[in-house]
Amino acid sequence: MASDQENSQDANAPDDTSEKEITRGITIMKSIIRDRDKAVTYNVNWNADNQLIGSNAAKLASYIGTLVRMHIPITATRWSNKELGSAKDKIWTEILRSFNIEDTTIRKKYILQLAGKRHRGWRTFLTNKYLKDKEKNFVEYDPEYPVKYAIFITEEEWVAFVAQRRDENFKKVSATNRERASNPTYAYKKGRLGYARLEEKILDETKSDATSLPPHVLWKEARVGKDGTVRDDVQHIYDECETLSQSISTAEDQENRSVLSRALNVPEYPGRVRGKGHGCTPTSLYKNPRRRNPSNQEVMETLQALQAQVLQLQKDNERYRCMEKCNSQLKETSEKASINCQNKFPEGISSCQLYLSSPTYRLVGKGKVHNTSGDLLHHRPLPDGHLKVSVDVVLDKDALLPIPDIVSETTFLRDAIGSFVAWPLDLIFIDDETPTKPASNDKGILRHNESVASQKEVFAQGSQQLSQKIGSRQKNKRDLPVTSLPKKGAFMPRYQISLETLVDSSDMATAGAIRLLDMEEDIFGYSCTETIGKEDLEHIFRHQELGVGVIHTYIRFLYDNFMRGNDQLSNRFRFVSSSLVNKALICREPNSCREYLVKRFMASSTNNLYLWPYNSGCHWLLLAIDPLKEVVYFLNSIDGEWTNYPDMKQLVDTSIKVFRSQRQARVPRTKSSNITWIKVQCPLQRNGIDCGYFVMRFMREIINMNQIEIPITYFDEYKCAHYTRLQLEQIKEELCQYFIVKRLISI
């Protein structure tokens, strides 16, 4: 009975329907299901416009179609219906189980939009196959239930779907769309390839370094047939686009209509870019969204923010006026009553101390003052009464910048490490000066209320005074050979004494003197020059906090003395530059930091351990990263957790995931989103100064052990609760000896 009915209906069906049903089965992507059960995942790639490309792009697109047929009923007429939310979440979850895709809003939006296209295509396929005849007209008889797709469609859903499609309003819309699409003026000729994969194919064939092609170039290539000929009307549109692109700026192209839309004389639809395909939006193409009129609430919020800024500027202006008035009165009274303001600074670069006068007069940081003619700050003239200063060390983590940096939107001094800022002349002191507190009734900060950073500075000053006494004694004995043996049981820092003698006898004794140390490409992955100033050497001699120049010099020492000529060590251990990746740059330029780390990781062909001294603003710690095993060893000499440095952790995790994607690695599903962080129980410091010395010793011991894996309890050979002063002095001796051997300081 059923067969008679089927035969009677087949008479009005397309001739090749039964043949297609026999020759092709249902697409359910069994291979992906089998691999998923084995915890095997697929890598996918994205182009510069956030579109899906690569060898697994077609497989993912087909799998999305399967998931749509399984989870979305054919009766769903609007993809934006909130009732489909749970089904969409299931589709996204299933895709994440089989494909390595970042679980982000932009990726999820792209995938679900693609799923919406697959759903519309699925409904159109059923309509054309079962509800229309060969001439694409709706049939009058009741179409049979498609038994072939019974696993996707219930009989109740089929009846409701047929009723929807036979609605007169739908038929009118369908006829209009069919008429519009029946004879396109410029026919697309690339089948299922799509614009994104067409762009990828062109870039691969031409071996171009470009990451994207203009929309009108892709539009033209998509209309070239198999014979390679280009129609005259298509070429005419392309030529007109080339002419328009020379006279229209990118901003005009974004704000109004694109070059291609102008040449075609058609409207530009919001949220899409003509000639780029699915997923490319004005935001991804132009790197910033199209402007829209702000809402009333947004206008009020902006107005309130501007009013707050004006009020703050008025307060700052009043404060600066008061400071200038006080300074003027003090100068008129007597130079001795001044706050030791220096009007004349040495030409060039000098080490300096940075002070603030509000709310109390205090030392807040150290750096270098750049006193050069016509110097600019971020391409702008310096404010009157200010000099350009580079910040190296922060002693007060809550200190505000005298003038906020509007370019990087930096307000706190701790966020300006490694950057240039403007600093008032009367609050800058060259390192060999001792600033005096201004005469006022302000008693400053009481010792029991003083910050840890300020107490650290007092300790450093006490150490400096003691070191100066010892240094004066040594200077009186310069006629003695520096290699003379110390008394039994005593430690004699002979290389430190020798280097200090050389410094005092050379041009390095003058403020602003520097030495340049070349850093080979093999060290950080790029060639650079490290600058060493007198203040860097003074930090070593006085056992004070270290800057990045000293840390990098010690890395050069490790490379020259341990790794150069030793293929095993040089292939196993590598370094990450603290100048290119630090807290300030992570906050301001996270993309450039990530690109540098990924490029550094991609340079390795075998298992490598990347040693990265990280400066969090006022503290050094060490990260040892194994990107292939996706393991990060965390060595912190103050017993802190990596959760205290969220920006740093996010950068490392993201860089490892991008590295995984670029090398097209397959990882188990349970591992795809987890990167192993290990807190190593390393020796701990007992003051607020030794962190830099600890990091240098950590690197030396790791390389000396020649092991990729660092034990959680640290190496047995070096295990201890704290490093002794002698162990740190040994590191300083190696540094000073290296300066002497490299002849960086000569008389």
TORMAR-454457 format. One line per 5 residues: for each residue z, x, y of C-alpha. Coordinates in steps of 0.1 Angstrom, whole numbers, plus 5000, padded with zeros to 4 digits. Example, Ala and Ser with C-alpha at 12.3 -4.5 7.8 and 13.67 -1.06 7.14 Angstrom:
2
5078/5123/4955 ~ 5071/5137/4989
//
This chain:
747
5000/5000/5000 ~ 5009/5027/5023 ~ 4978/5046/5014 ~ 4956/5016/5022 ~ 4972/5012/5056
4968/5049/5062 ~ 4931/5048/5053 ~ 4924/5018/5075 ~ 4940/5035/5105 ~ 4923/5068/5098
4890/5051/5105 ~ 4898/5050/5142 ~ 4916/5084/5144 ~ 4899/5117/5153 ~ 4878/5130/5125
4896/5164/5122 ~ 4932/5150/5123 ~ 4938/5150/5085 ~ 4922/5184/5082 ~ 4945/5199/5108
4975/5184/5091 ~ 4965/5201/5059 ~ 4956/5235/5073 ~ 4986/5240/5096 ~ 5022/5233/5089
5052/5227/5112 ~ 5062/5257/5134 ~ 5099/5263/5128 ~ 5100/5301/5132 ~ 5117/5308/5098
5116/5346/5104 ~ 5138/5343/5134 ~ 5163/5322/5115 ~ 5164/5347/5087 ~ 5169/5376/5111
5196/5357/5129 ~ 5215/5353/5096 ~ 5213/5391/5092 ~ 5227/5396/5127 ~ 5194/5411/5139
5184/5403/5175 ~ 5152/5408/5194 ~ 5148/5426/5228 ~ 5128/5410/5255 ~ 5115/5425/5288
5112/5411/5323 ~ 5088/5421/5350 ~ 5096/5427/5387 ~ 5092/5390/5394 ~ 5117/5380/5367
5090/5367/5343 ~ 5091/5371/5305 ~ 5068/5399/5292 ~ 5067/5423/5263 ~ 5059/5421/5226
5085/5395/5218 ~ 5077/5372/5247 ~ 5053/5350/5227 ~ 5078/5348/5198 ~ 5105/5336/5222
5082/5310/5238 ~ 5073/5296/5204 ~ 5110/5296/5193 ~ 5119/5277/5225 ~ 5093/5250/5215
5109/5247/5181 ~ 5144/5243/5196 ~ 5131/5217/5220 ~ 5116/5196/5192 ~ 5149/5198/5173
5174/5190/5201 ~ 5155/5170/5228 ~ 5144/5134/5219 ~ 5108/5125/5227 ~ 5120/5095/5246
5135/5117/5273 ~ 5113/5111/5303 ~ 5131/5133/5329 ~ 5140/5168/5321 ~ 5166/5168/5349
5185/5140/5333 ~ 5222/5150/5331 ~ 5225/5134/5297 ~ 5204/5163/5283 ~ 5230/5188/5295
5247/5193/5261 ~ 5213/5196/5243 ~ 5201/5222/5268 ~ 5234/5242/5263 ~ 5227/5242/5226
5192/5255/5232 ~ 5205/5283/5254 ~ 5232/5292/5229 ~ 5207/5294/5200 ~ 5184/5317/5220
5213/5340/5229 ~ 5221/5344/5192 ~ 5186/5357/5184 ~ 5174/5374/5216 ~ 5191/5400/5238
5191/5382/5271 ~ 5216/5386/5299 ~ 5238/5355/5301 ~ 5232/5349/5338 ~ 5222/5319/5359
5188/5332/5367 ~ 5179/5339/5331 ~ 5192/5306/5319 ~ 5173/5287/5346 ~ 5141/5305/5336
5145/5297/5299 ~ 5154/5260/5304 ~ 5125/5255/5328 ~ 5102/5270/5301 ~ 5119/5246/5276
5111/5217/5300 ~ 5074/5227/5299 ~ 5075/5229/5261 ~ 5090/5194/5260 ~ 5063/5179/5283
5036/5197/5262 ~ 5052/5183/5230 ~ 5051/5147/5243 ~ 5015/5152/5255 ~ 5005/5165/5221
5019/5135/5203 ~ 5002/5112/5228 ~ 4967/5128/5225 ~ 4970/5130/5187 ~ 4984/5096/5177
4979/5073/5207 ~ 4944/5082/5219 ~ 4909/5082/5204 ~ 4883/5109/5206 ~ 4873/5098/5241
4910/5102/5252 ~ 4914/5064/5256 ~ 4946/5047/5244 ~ 4941/5029/5211 ~ 4948/4992/5208
4963/4993/5173 ~ 4999/5003/5165 ~ 4998/5041/5158 ~ 5013/5052/5125 ~ 5047/5070/5124
5040/5108/5122 ~ 5057/5115/5088 ~ 5048/5152/5092 ~ 5072/5155/5121 ~ 5100/5134/5106
5125/5162/5109 ~ 5121/5160/5146 ~ 5114/5123/5153 ~ 5132/5092/5139 ~ 5113/5060/5135
5134/5043/5163 ~ 5125/5071/5187 ~ 5088/5068/5178 ~ 5088/5031/5185 ~ 5104/5036/5219
5081/5065/5227 ~ 5050/5044/5219 ~ 5063/5016/5242 ~ 5068/5041/5270 ~ 5033/5055/5267
5018/5020/5266 ~ 5034/5011/5299 ~ 5007/5002/5325 ~ 5022/5024/5352 ~ 5022/5054/5328
4985/5047/5319 ~ 4976/5047/5356 ~ 4993/5081/5362 ~ 4978/5095/5330 ~ 4943/5084/5341
4947/5100/5375 ~ 4959/5133/5361 ~ 4931/5133/5335 ~ 4905/5128/5362 ~ 4920/5155/5384
4922/5181/5355 ~ 4888/5172/5339 ~ 4867/5193/5362 ~ 4886/5221/5379 ~ 4868/5239/5407
4880/5273/5395 ~ 4887/5271/5358 ~ 4915/5293/5342 ~ 4900/5313/5313 ~ 4928/5332/5297
4941/5306/5272 ~ 4978/5310/5263 ~ 4981/5345/5278 ~ 4996/5334/5311 ~ 4998/5352/5344
5028/5373/5335 ~ 5014/5388/5303 ~ 4979/5391/5320 ~ 4996/5412/5347 ~ 5013/5433/5320
4980/5438/5302 ~ 4962/5449/5334 ~ 4990/5474/5344 ~ 4990/5489/5309 ~ 4952/5493/5307
4950/5509/5341 ~ 4981/5530/5336 ~ 4992/5520/5370 ~ 5026/5530/5385 ~ 5028/5496/5402
5053/5470/5390 ~ 5035/5440/5403 ~ 5000/5428/5414 ~ 4992/5406/5444 ~ 4988/5369/5435
4951/5368/5445 ~ 4943/5397/5423 ~ 4958/5380/5393 ~ 4941/5347/5402 ~ 4907/5364/5402
4913/5382/5369 ~ 4925/5349/5352 ~ 4891/5334/5360 ~ 4870/5362/5345 ~ 4853/5351/5312
4850/5370/5280 ~ 4816/5384/5292 ~ 4834/5400/5322 ~ 4813/5383/5348 ~ 4829/5369/5380
4815/5337/5395 ~ 4803/5340/5431 ~ 4827/5313/5444 ~ 4857/5331/5427 ~ 4846/5364/5443
4843/5347/5476 ~ 4879/5335/5475 ~ 4891/5369/5465 ~ 4872/5386/5493 ~ 4886/5361/5518
4921/5369/5505 ~ 4916/5406/5510 ~ 4905/5399/5546 ~ 4935/5377/5553 ~ 4960/5401/5538
4950/5427/5564 ~ 4959/5403/5593 ~ 4989/5384/5579 ~ 5023/5400/5576 ~ 5046/5394/5546
5069/5373/5567 ~ 5040/5350/5577 ~ 5029/5349/5541 ~ 5064/5338/5531 ~ 5072/5314/5559
5040/5293/5559 ~ 5014/5295/5532 ~ 5004/5324/5510 ~ 4972/5342/5514 ~ 4957/5326/5483
4967/5291/5494 ~ 4951/5297/5528 ~ 4918/5309/5512 ~ 4918/5279/5488 ~ 4928/5256/5517
4954/5238/5495 ~ 4990/5231/5502 ~ 5018/5254/5490 ~ 5043/5237/5468 ~ 5080/5246/5473
5096/5268/5446 ~ 5064/5283/5433 ~ 5039/5310/5440 ~ 5003/5302/5434 ~ 4986/5328/5412
5018/5343/5396 ~ 5026/5318/5369 ~ 5058/5303/5356 ~ 5091/5317/5367 ~ 5079/5335/5399
5095/5320/5430 ~ 5094/5330/5467 ~ 5128/5345/5462 ~ 5118/5369/5434 ~ 5084/5377/5450
5095/5383/5486 ~ 5130/5395/5475 ~ 5146/5369/5499 ~ 5145/5331/5498 ~ 5124/5310/5520
5142/5299/5551 ~ 5155/5263/5554 ~ 5172/5244/5581 ~ 5210/5248/5578 ~ 5232/5218/5572
5257/5206/5598 ~ 5285/5221/5578 ~ 5268/5255/5576 ~ 5262/5254/5614 ~ 5299/5247/5620
5310/5275/5596 ~ 5286/5300/5613 ~ 5299/5289/5647 ~ 5335/5294/5636 ~ 5327/5328/5622
5310/5338/5655 ~ 5340/5326/5675 ~ 5364/5347/5653 ~ 5342/5377/5658 ~ 5341/5373/5695
5379/5369/5696 ~ 5383/5401/5675 ~ 5359/5420/5698 ~ 5379/5409/5728 ~ 5411/5421/5712
5395/5455/5702 ~ 5381/5458/5737 ~ 5415/5452/5753 ~ 5430/5477/5729 ~ 5405/5504/5737
5410/5498/5774 ~ 5447/5503/5770 ~ 5442/5535/5750 ~ 5418/5549/5776 ~ 5443/5540/5804
5471/5557/5786 ~ 5450/5588/5779 ~ 5440/5590/5816 ~ 5476/5587/5827 ~ 5487/5614/5803
5459/5638/5814 ~ 5468/5633/5851 ~ 5505/5640/5844 ~ 5501/5672/5824 ~ 5480/5686/5796
5512/5694/5777 ~ 5521/5658/5777 ~ 5489/5648/5760 ~ 5486/5639/5724 ~ 5468/5671/5717
5433/5656/5723 ~ 5406/5681/5720 ~ 5377/5676/5743 ~ 5356/5705/5730 ~ 5348/5708/5694
5330/5738/5677 ~ 5293/5734/5673 ~ 5282/5724/5638 ~ 5303/5710/5610 ~ 5341/5715/5610
5368/5703/5587 ~ 5391/5678/5604 ~ 5420/5655/5601 ~ 5416/5618/5611 ~ 5444/5599/5629
5449/5564/5640 ~ 5473/5553/5669 ~ 5478/5517/5659 ~ 5502/5502/5648 ~ 5518/5537/5645
5504/5572/5652 ~ 5497/5586/5618 ~ 5473/5607/5597 ~ 5450/5585/5576 ~ 5424/5608/5562
5404/5640/5561 ~ 5368/5648/5565 ~ 5342/5668/5585 ~ 5333/5663/5621 ~ 5296/5667/5629
5292/5680/5665 ~ 5255/5684/5670 ~ 5234/5676/5700 ~ 5217/5642/5700 ~ 5233/5632/5667
5228/5596/5657 ~ 5248/5573/5634 ~ 5227/5551/5612 ~ 5197/5556/5636 ~ 5218/5544/5666
5235/5564/5694 ~ 5272/5571/5690 ~ 5296/5551/5712 ~ 5310/5569/5742 ~ 5341/5590/5734
5333/5592/5697 ~ 5319/5617/5672 ~ 5302/5613/5638 ~ 5326/5620/5610 ~ 5321/5621/5572
5351/5609/5552 ~ 5362/5630/5522 ~ 5398/5620/5515 ~ 5418/5588/5523 ~ 5455/5592/5527
5463/5556/5539 ~ 5445/5531/5517 ~ 5451/5502/5541 ~ 5438/5520/5572 ~ 5411/5502/5591
5381/5520/5607 ~ 5383/5524/5644 ~ 5349/5508/5647 ~ 5337/5487/5617 ~ 5304/5498/5602
5280/5469/5608 ~ 5253/5484/5587 ~ 5272/5486/5555 ~ 5297/5459/5565 ~ 5326/5483/5559
5359/5476/5575 ~ 5384/5498/5556 ~ 5385/5536/5556 ~ 5388/5537/5518 ~ 5354/5521/5515
5338/5548/5537 ~ 5343/5577/5513 ~ 5312/5598/5514 ~ 5298/5579/5544 ~ 5294/5587/5581
5315/5567/5606 ~ 5323/5569/5643 ~ 5357/5582/5652 ~ 5375/5585/5686 ~ 5376/5620/5701
5413/5619/5708 ~ 5421/5611/5672 ~ 5401/5639/5656 ~ 5418/5673/5650 ~ 5403/5705/5636
5422/5716/5604 ~ 5437/5747/5620 ~ 5454/5725/5647 ~ 5487/5707/5645 ~ 5486/5674/5663
5517/5663/5681 ~ 5529/5627/5682 ~ 5524/5609/5715 ~ 5554/5606/5737 ~ 5565/5570/5733
5593/5549/5722 ~ 5575/5542/5689 ~ 5595/5559/5661 ~ 5565/5557/5638 ~ 5570/5550/5601
5605/5554/5586 ~ 5605/5576/5555 ~ 5618/5549/5532 ~ 5590/5526/5544 ~ 5562/5552/5544
5532/5546/5521 ~ 5527/5567/5490 ~ 5496/5582/5507 ~ 5517/5594/5537 ~ 5544/5608/5514
5517/5627/5496 ~ 5506/5642/5529 ~ 5541/5654/5537 ~ 5543/5670/5503 ~ 5509/5686/5509
5521/5699/5543 ~ 5552/5714/5527 ~ 5531/5731/5500 ~ 5508/5744/5527 ~ 5537/5760/5547
5550/5776/5515 ~ 5515/5789/5506 ~ 5511/5803/5542 ~ 5543/5823/5538 ~ 5531/5837/5505
5497/5843/5519 ~ 5511/5863/5549 ~ 5529/5885/5525 ~ 5498/5892/5505 ~ 5479/5900/5536
5503/5928/5544 ~ 5495/5943/5510 ~ 5457/5943/5512 ~ 5456/5980/5505 ~ 5468/5973/5470
5441/5966/5444 ~ 5438/5930/5435 ~ 5437/5939/5398 ~ 5472/5954/5398 ~ 5493/5939/5370
5520/5914/5379 ~ 5556/5917/5368 ~ 5563/5908/5332 ~ 5566/5870/5328 ~ 5552/5862/5362
5518/5847/5370 ~ 5497/5864/5396 ~ 5467/5844/5409 ~ 5447/5875/5415 ~ 5413/5858/5419
5428/5834/5444 ~ 5443/5862/5464 ~ 5410/5882/5462 ~ 5389/5852/5473 ~ 5413/5843/5501
5411/5879/5513 ~ 5373/5877/5512 ~ 5373/5845/5532 ~ 5396/5859/5559 ~ 5373/5889/5563
5340/5869/5564 ~ 5324/5844/5586 ~ 5340/5817/5565 ~ 5372/5823/5584 ~ 5356/5804/5614
5356/5766/5615 ~ 5324/5749/5605 ~ 5312/5778/5583 ~ 5297/5766/5550 ~ 5281/5780/5518
5253/5764/5498 ~ 5253/5763/5460 ~ 5221/5753/5442 ~ 5225/5727/5415 ~ 5197/5728/5389
5180/5697/5376 ~ 5195/5700/5342 ~ 5230/5695/5356 ~ 5227/5661/5372 ~ 5191/5652/5364
5179/5662/5398 ~ 5178/5693/5419 ~ 5202/5694/5449 ~ 5224/5717/5470 ~ 5261/5714/5471
5279/5723/5504 ~ 5311/5743/5503 ~ 5331/5746/5535 ~ 5362/5766/5544 ~ 5383/5735/5540
5372/5731/5504 ~ 5385/5766/5497 ~ 5417/5760/5516 ~ 5423/5730/5494 ~ 5423/5753/5464
5444/5780/5480 ~ 5470/5754/5492 ~ 5468/5732/5460 ~ 5457/5702/5480 ~ 5436/5672/5471
5400/5681/5461 ~ 5367/5669/5474 ~ 5335/5663/5456 ~ 5322/5698/5465 ~ 5349/5715/5445
5345/5692/5415 ~ 5307/5698/5414 ~ 5312/5736/5418 ~ 5334/5735/5387 ~ 5308/5715/5369
5283/5743/5378 ~ 5308/5768/5364 ~ 5311/5749/5331 ~ 5273/5747/5329 ~ 5268/5784/5335
5296/5797/5313 ~ 5296/5773/5284 ~ 5263/5754/5282 ~ 5236/5777/5296 ~ 5218/5793/5266
5238/5772/5241 ~ 5214/5745/5229 ~ 5241/5727/5210 ~ 5264/5722/5240 ~ 5236/5716/5265
5220/5690/5243 ~ 5254/5673/5236 ~ 5271/5672/5270 ~ 5256/5661/5303 ~ 5270/5653/5337
5268/5624/5362 ~ 5268/5632/5399 ~ 5298/5619/5419 ~ 5277/5621/5450 ~ 5252/5595/5438
5277/5572/5420 ~ 5310/5566/5437 ~ 5331/5536/5449 ~ 5314/5535/5483 ~ 5279/5536/5469
5287/5511/5441 ~ 5297/5486/5468 ~ 5268/5492/5491 ~ 5239/5502/5468 ~ 5247/5490/5433
5211/5489/5423 ~ 5204/5525/5431 ~ 5236/5535/5412 ~ 5225/5516/5382 ~ 5189/5530/5383
5203/5566/5385 ~ 5227/5560/5355 ~ 5199/5544/5334 ~ 5175/5572/5342 ~ 5202/5597/5333
5208/5579/5299 ~ 5170/5577/5292 ~ 5167/5614/5294 ~ 5187/5618/5262 ~ 5169/5620/5228
5200/5624/5207 ~ 5237/5614/5210 ~ 5250/5627/5243 ~ 5283/5624/5260 ~ 5280/5620/5298
5309/5633/5318 ~ 5314/5614/5351 ~ 5342/5624/5375 ~ 5347/5591/5394 ~ 5363/5589/5428
5379/5555/5434 ~ 5385/5563/5471 ~ 5417/5583/5469 ~ 5419/5592/5432 ~ 5399/5611/5406
5395/5600/5370 ~ 5370/5609/5342 ~ 5346/5587/5323 ~ 5330/5601/5291 ~ 5301/5578/5282
5282/5577/5249 ~ 5253/5554/5258 ~ 5237/5553/5224 ~ 5269/5542/5206 ~ 5278/5522/5237
5313/5537/5239 ~ 5331/5546/5272 ~ 5361/5569/5271 ~ 5385/5563/5300 ~ 5407/5593/5310
5431/5585/5339 ~ 5459/5609/5348 ~ 5480/5582/5364 ~ 5480/5559/5334 ~ 5460/5531/5350
5437/5506/5333 ~ 5400/5504/5337 ~ 5405/5468/5348 ~ 5418/5482/5380 ~ 5382/5494/5388
5361/5462/5382 ~ 5331/5474/5403 ~ 5329/5507/5383 ~ 5333/5489/5349 ~ 5306/5463/5358
5282/5491/5368 ~ 5287/5510/5335 ~ 5284/5479/5314 ~ 5252/5468/5331 ~ 5237/5502/5330
5243/5505/5292 ~ 5227/5470/5287 ~ 5197/5479/5307 ~ 5194/5512/5288 ~ 5196/5493/5256
5168/5470/5267 ~ 5145/5498/5279 ~ 5148/5517/5247 ~ 5142/5483/5228 ~ 5172/5488/5206
5183/5461/5181 ~ 5220/5456/5180 ~ 5240/5432/5158 ~ 5247/5398/5174 ~ 5284/5405/5175
5278/5437/5194 ~ 5252/5425/5219 ~ 5276/5416/5247 ~ 5305/5440/5239 ~ 5307/5476/5250
5336/5495/5236 ~ 5360/5509/5262 ~ 5387/5533/5249 ~ 5417/5544/5270 ~ 5425/5579/5260
5462/5589/5260 ~ 5455/5620/5281 ~ 5481/5642/5299 ~ 5495/5625/5330 ~ 5501/5639/5365
5536/5639/5381 ~ 5525/5638/5418 ~ 5498/5623/5440 ~ 5477/5654/5443 ~ 5467/5668/5410
5441/5642/5399 ~ 5411/5664/5407 ~ 5426/5694/5388 ~ 5433/5672/5358 ~ 5397/5659/5358
5383/5695/5358 ~ 5406/5705/5329 ~ 5397/5673/5309 ~ 5360/5683/5312 ~ 5367/5719/5301
5387/5708/5271 ~ 5361/5682/5260 ~ 5333/5707/5261 ~ 5354/5734/5245 ~ 5362/5710/5215
5324/5703/5212 ~ 5330/5667/5200 ~ 5312/5636/5210 ~ 5341/5614/5199 ~ 5374/5618/5218
5405/5608/5199 ~ 5425/5580/5214 ~ 5456/5603/5214 ~ 5435/5631/5228 ~ 5428/5664/5211
5456/5679/5190 ~ 5449/5713/5204 ~ 5456/5702/5240 ~ 5479/5672/5235 ~ 5508/5672/5259
5526/5648/5282 ~ 5518/5667/5314 ~ 5499/5698/5323 ~ 5521/5726/5336 ~ 5514/5742/5369
5502/5773/5351 ~ 5476/5753/5332 ~ 5463/5740/5365 ~ 5464/5775/5381 ~ 5442/5787/5353
5415/5762/5364 ~ 5418/5774/5400 ~ 5415/5810/5388 ~ 5383/5802/5370 ~ 5369/5785/5402
5379/5814/5424 ~ 5365/5840/5400 ~ 5332/5820/5399 ~ 5330/5821/5437 ~ 5334/5858/5436
5310/5865/5407 ~ 5283/5843/5424 ~ 5288/5862/5456 ~ 5292/5830/5476 ~ 5316/5848/5498
5307/5883/5511 ~ 5320/5904/5539
//
